[in-house]
């Protein structure tokens, strides 16, 4: 049986999924279609701060975590399926091992607050970069806090200084109710009729379950460069750290459309973990 082969580009693409570097080819503007929703009305009895406090209280929370999951990555011209296992220490480190379905490790990734490191074990190469460099390349904001929140289905503010949340709405859709926490200050009830506000080029909407206060969907749209990130969470199950979404689907709309599906098979608490990341002497650094 042949061993799996993956190009250097594929290795990097797979590894960078978790820091949104799949957007590195998404610089050409394209029209972004606003989502159409139903029965949206402003809330009069729940404040922005109250909903944010509820989100914080209901957040998934473990100091040490081990996870196994299967991932499907779909681009305009390609589809890849692979497995990951990752370990994390809260607010400190995320360690990810990537394997094709045959189970042979092809890449290893370690994310900390100040660096992102990748081992390409197929091509004997490695890369070390920073979130500052990533943000300059992508023309967007990515940091450790956002990556951690996206993986756990927790709340984050895309831009804390420029993008504070201004409104809470209630949406009835398909027999379910959701709170919508938004950075826009809305005056129209129908969100599909809203005009883009170039004074607030980054719009973030968070869809919150009205009972569990867990996030079912988060959307970030950068109107300056027409990028749209939409992540949906489902199959919530009770774990030692609280309710965890065992399925997620992320769609990135830009010059290249990308879809990332993650299905978790194991989410477990740990008392302590190691995060091995040794770079062999014969590995070439990617610059």
C-alpha positions, 0 to 999 in steps of 0.5 A: 500500500502506498504511503499518503502523499501531500504537496507542501501547499496542502500540508500548510493549508491543512495546518493553517485551517485552525488559524484561518490562513486558508484565507491567504488566497482570498484577496480579490473582492467578490460580492457578498450576499447578505443572509436572509432571516425571518421574524427579527425584532429588537429586544427590550428586556435583555441588554447587550451586557446581560447577554454577554455575561450569559455567554461567558457563564455558559462557555466551554471551560477546561484547563487541559483538553484532549480531542480527536476529530475528523475534518473535511476541507472543501475548496472550489476545486478540491476536497480533502478528508483527514483526522486530527488530534489536538491537545490544549492548555487554556489560554496558553497552547493548542497542539494539533497533529494531522493525519490522513485516513491511513493514520500516518502523521503528516503535519504537526502544529503548535499555536501559542499567544506569540507564535504559530509553528508547523512541521511538514513531516512529508517534505521535511520542512518547518515554518515559524511565524507570528500572528502579527505576520499572519494579520499583515498577510491576511489583512484581518485580525487573528489571534490565539483568543479567536482561534481558541474560541472558534474551536470551543464554540465560545464567544469572542469579539472580533475587534474589541476596540472598533467593534463593540456590540450594539444591539440584541435581537430575537429571531424566530426561525424554523420553530426555534428562537435565537438571540442575535448579538450584533455589532450593528446598531439596527433600526430596521427589523428585516436584516436582509434589507439593511444597507452596508455601513462603510463606517463600520466595515467589520460586522459581527453577528452572534446567534445564541440559543435562548435556553442554553446560551451556547452559540449556534452560529457566528458570522464576521463580515469585513466589508472593506475587502469583502470577506465573510466567515460563517461558522455553525455549531451543532450536536451539543453534548455535555462534557466535563467542561460544559456543553461542547459542539461535536459538529461544526461547519465553517464557510469562508466566502472570498475569492476562493470559497472554502468549507471546513467541516469538523466532527468530534469523536472524543472530547476529554478532560486531562489533569496535565499534558505534554506538547512535543514539538521537536524540529529535526536538524535536517528540516528546512525552514520555510521563509 
